[in-house]
């Protein structure tokens, strides 16, 4: 088990989520293998579909919040206009309270949409980690590389040569680990070789067979097996579109050029369609100080830039990542069509009433858990009363009675002690004198 875990992502938060998703990916591949179509591209599509279907309830909840936010926007804007230009603490607190009341009116939390994103983000990042390192999570894919990796480990010069391959730079720390430098077959070294071989391009495989002729047959057989797993609609998803385009142009193959260009283009196009299907919040004004307008303009800019960024990344990364982006965008777009229809049919007033009821119950629970300050005040008053009543007439008789001169002398001594700086800053005497000084200053 230790050997399998070594190549998996070990992040504190994303790592455990990636491990769970990796188990799901492994299960998908086992099913495909059982029905005779073991293919990484198809596994990625099915895996992405399952994940986004599981996330659909969160997506619907987030879209509902966005719909309510659009309805709340004019009221929030009115409050912002009311306190425009006022930066004093009293005005800022009053503005915050009024905005909080509006959110309460619609029965939603001010952090409603953030919570949905916080839940989804680790899953999406972990999803990327799993697809980026398939052999680390899918046992049957890893097994394809094991024999060749172990033979290379005991072959002289292989360690240095592996570090020259195109995907080796990201595993630099693993090459310097003592488990790797020992030069023996162990789980750590085997997984490091597999990591590099998994990122190797077609050119890397050819150079590997040339460099180690004794292993050429095993290298070619392993490469063929990997190609069969990575082949999706005639495209090797282990190679980047930039590499595929370079080869296609040298071979003057129009179909390969078209296939290489289609991945980044489809990634950008599908994401653009997905963005257009999502509900957009229009700017409420052109005022640069309007927070709602700023947020709407920022989202508009991101929606324009993100498809272009997707095209760039998909052009440079292995085509498998492009396939993941395309399939994810297509699935989200289909989901969005159904979500939009569902939200359009939604009775917004009934939804607001239901949310208000939930929000009110939440506030009541919070009030039950948080004791009222008046309760503390009453409690302290009762204690003081009890202490006062506990003084008996006998105590009063025996209590020493100070003359006026003695009282004045005691006050002078106390003031002298305070002004000398010997009194502790957190003492009752120090605080009492601070109050006295404040009263004298203001009177």
N, C-alpha and C positions, 0 to 999 in steps of 0.2 A: 504493500500500500504506500510506503514511503516513496518509492520510485515514481509512482504515478503522480503524487502530490508535488514533486519537485518542480515540474514545468508549469504547474497551474499558478494563476495569479494569487499572490499571498497578501494582498491589501487587507487592512483591518476591517473595513466595512464592505468593500466590493468583493473581496475574496470569498467569504462564505456564501454570498448571493451567487457568485459565479460558479461555485461548487454545486449548488442546487440546480442551477440552469444546465451545468455540464452533465449532471445525471439525466436530465430531461433529454438533452441532445444525444446522449449515449443510447437512451431508450428508443428515440426516433430512428437512429441508425441501425439498431438491432432489428427493429421491425422491417425496415427497408432491406436489410441483408437477408432476413428470413423469407421475403417474397421475391428475392432474386434481383433487386435493383439497388445495390449499395452505391449510392451516389451522393457526394458531399453537397453539390449544388441543390439537389432536390431536398436533402436533409435540412439545409439552411432555410429554404422556403417554408417547409412544413413547421420547422422549429420556430421561425419568426411568426408564422400564422398563429400557432398555439400561444405564444407569449402575448401577442397583441390582443388576442381574444380574452386572455386572463386579465389584461389591463383595461378592458373595455368598460367595466363598471366605474373605474376611477376616471376614465376619459369622459364618460357621460356626466359624472358629478362635476367635473371641472367645466364642462361646456354649459351646464346649468348655471353654475356660478357666473360664468362670463355673460350669460343672458341676463341674469339679475343685475350684474354690474352695469350693463348698458342702460337698464331701466333706472338704476340709482344715480347714474352719472349727472343728470341735471340738478338733482338735489345736492349732491356733493359739490358741484360747481357753484351753486348758489351760496353755500356755506363758505367756500374759499373766497368768493367775491366779497362776502360780508366782512371778512377779516383781512382783506387784501391790504398790504402795506403795514400791518400791525405786527411788530416783532416782540412786543412785551410778553412776559411769561403768562400773565393773566389771560391775554387774548389767545395765545397759542393753546393754553389749557382748555379754554372755552370752545375753541374751534375743534379740538380733538374730541371733547365731550359731545358736541353736536354731531360730528361725523360718526362717532360711535353709536349715537342714538339712531341715525339713519340705517346703519348696518343692522342694528337691533330690530328696527321697524321691518326690515325685509327678512329678518331671521337668519342672517348669515354672519360668519366670522370675518373680521378684517383680514385674517390670514388664510381664508378658505382655499383660495387657489394655490397658495404656496404649499400647503400641506399635501395636496395631490401631487404637485411637482416633486416635492421632497421624497415621496414614496416611490414615484416612478423613476427618478434619476438613477438611483443605485442599480435598478433592474436593467435599465438601458445601457449603462456603462458596463455592467457585468455581461450583458448580452454580447457586446463588442468583444470583450476579453475571450469569451468562449469561442466565437467564430474566428477570432484572430489566431487561436491556438487549438485547433481541432484535435490533434493527436494527444494533447494533454488531458482532454476530457472524454474522448471517444476511444475506448480500448481497442476495438477492431481496426481502427485507422492507425493507431500507434503500433500495433503488431506488424503492420506492413514494413515498418522501418527498422524493427529491432535487430533482425539478423544482419543487415548491412551495417548498422551502427556498431554492433559488437565486433564485426570483422575489421572495420576501419580503426577502431580503438587500438587493436593490437598490431596495426600496420604502421611501420616506421614513416614518420613525416606527415601522417594524416592530421594530427592535431593542428600543426602550423598551417596546413593547406585549408582546413575547414574554416579557419579564421579569415581567409581571403575571399570566401564566398559572399554573395551579395547581401544575404540576410544575417550575417554573423555579427555585425557591429552592435546590434542591440543585446547580444549575449556576452559582451566583453567581460562582465563581472564573473560569469560562470566559468570562463576560460582560465581566470586567475585563481579560482578556488582550489584548495589543496586536494580535494577529492578528484578534480579533473587533472591536475598536474601530476598526480600519481601515475597516470598512464595505464591504469588497470581497468578491467571491465567491472563497473559498479553502476548502481542505479543512477547516480548523479551524472556520471560521464555519458552513459547511454542516452539519458534524456537530453543532455546538452547537444549531442550529435543529432538527435531526432529534431530538436528545435531548429537547428540550422538547415537540415535536410528538408524540413517542412516549408521553409522560406526560400529554398533554392529555386532558381529559374531553370528553364530548359538549357540555357548556356552553361549554368553551373553543373548540371548533371553530365553534360558532354565533357566538360573539363575534368570532372571527377573520374569518368571512365578512362580518359586519356592519361591522367596522372597515375592511376593505379590499374595497370592493364591486367594484373592477376585477378582483380575483382570486377573487371569490366562486365562480365556476364551477369553477375549479381546486381551490379549498379544498373544495368539496362533493364533487367527483369523488374527490379524494384521501381524504377522510373515508369515503366509501362503500367505497373499495377497502380501507382499513384495517379498517372494520367487517366486511367479508367475511372478512378474515383473522382477526379477533378474535372472530367470532361462534362460540360453542360452545353447542349445545343452546338457541339463542335468547337467550343471555346474552352481553353485550359484556364480554369479560374484560379490556378496557383500563380499564373503570370500576371503582371500588371498590364493594363491597356497600352501604356507607353512602350513597354517592351514588345508587345504584340504588334503594335503599329510599326515599330522600327523594322521588325522581321518581315511584316507584310509588305512594306515599301521596298525592301531589298529583294523580295521574291516577286514583286509587282503583282500581288494577288489582291484584286479588288474586293473579293468577299471577306478576306481577312482584315483588310483596312476598314471595311464597313462594320465588321464585328467588333474590332478594337475601339472604334469611335462610338459605337452604339452604347457601350456601358456608361461612360461619363455623361453622354447626352441624355440617355434615359433616366439616369440618376437625378440630373438637374430638372428634367421635364416633369417627372413624377412628383418630385418634391414641390415644384411650383404649383402643380395641380392641387396637391394636398393642402398647400397654404391658402389657395384661392377658395377651397371648399370650407375652410375653417371660418367661424364667425369673426368679423373684423370690427374693432371698436374705432369709429371715426373720431378725429380730434374734435374736442368740444369748443376750441377757440384757437386763435393764432397767437395768444399771449405766451411769450417764452417762459413766464413764471408759473403758468398753469401746469401742475404736476400731471393731471390726466392727459393733457395735450402732449406733454413731453413723452409720456409712456406710449401713447398711441403712435406718435411719430417714430419713436425708437423701434417699436414692433414693426412698423411699416418698412423701415430701413433693413431690419434683420430679415424680414420676409423676402426682400429683394436680394440680399447678399448670400443668404444660406444656400439657395439652389446653385449659385455660382461656386461657392466653396465646396459643395458636394461634388460638382463636376471636376474640380481640381484634384480633390483627394482621391476620387475614384479613378482618375487618370494615372496617378502615381502609385496607388496601393494595389495589392493583388485583386484580380477581378472578382474574387469571392466576396470581398468587402463591398464592392459595387453591387453585386447580386443581392446582398443583404439590404443595402440601402434602397435599391429598387423595389424589392419585394416588400420591405417595410412601408415604403411610401404608398405602394399600390394597396396594401391591406388597410393602411390608415385612411386612404381616400375612400375605399368602399365602406369602411366603418363610418366615416364622416357623413356620407350620403344618408345612411340609415339614422345616424344620430341627429342630423339636421331635421329629418322628417319627424323623428320622435319629439324633438324639442319644439318644432313648429306646431305640433298637435297638443303640446303641453298647456294645461290651464295655468297660466302664470300666477293668477290671483290665488288659486288653490295651493300652488306650490309655495307661495309667499306665506300663506296662512299656516301651512304645515311646518315650514321652517321657523316661523315665529314661535309656534308652540314648542318645538324642540329647543330653540334658543332660550325661551323663558324657563323651561325645566332645567337647562344647564346652569342658568344664572341662580336659580333657587338652590340647586345643589352646592354651588360655589358659596352662596351665602350661609348655608348650613355648616359648611366646613370652616368658614372664616368667622370667628366670633366677632360680634359687634363691639365697637369701642365703648358704646354706652354701657354694655354689660360689665366691662372692666371698671368703668367709672363708678357704677353702682356697687360693684364688688368692693372697690377700695373705700368708698364712702361707708359701707357697712362695717368694714374692718376698723376704720377710724372711730366710728360710733361705738363699736364694741370696746375698743381700747379706752375711749373716754369714759364709758359706763363702768369699766372695770376698776376705776379709781374710787375707792371707798371713802366715806367721810373720815375714817381713821387716817387714811393716807393724806387727806387734805389738812388734817390737824397737825400731823407730824412733818409735813412738807415745810422746809425753811422759807421764811418770808424775808425778801431782800428789801432794804431801804432804798430810797431814790438815789442817794449818793453811791451805794454799792452797785446799783444797776448801771449808772453812768460810768463808773470805774471799769466794770466788766465789759461794757461796749467799747471803751477806749482801748482796752487790752486786746480785744478781738480785732478791732480795726488796725491796731499797730502790728499784730501778727500777720494779718492779711497783706498789708502794704509792704511788709518786710520781704515778701516773696516766698516765705517758708510754707505757706499753705498749698496743699496739693491742688492742681488745676481741676481735677475731677471730684474734689471734695464738696460736701454740701455747703460749707462755709464759703468756698470760692464762688460757687454758683449763686448763693444768696447775695453776695456783695456785687456780682455782675448785674443782678437784677436791680439792686439799690442804685448802682452807678447809672444804669440806663434810665431809671425813674428820675434821678436828679438831673440828668442831662436834658431830658424831655420836658421837665417841669421848670 
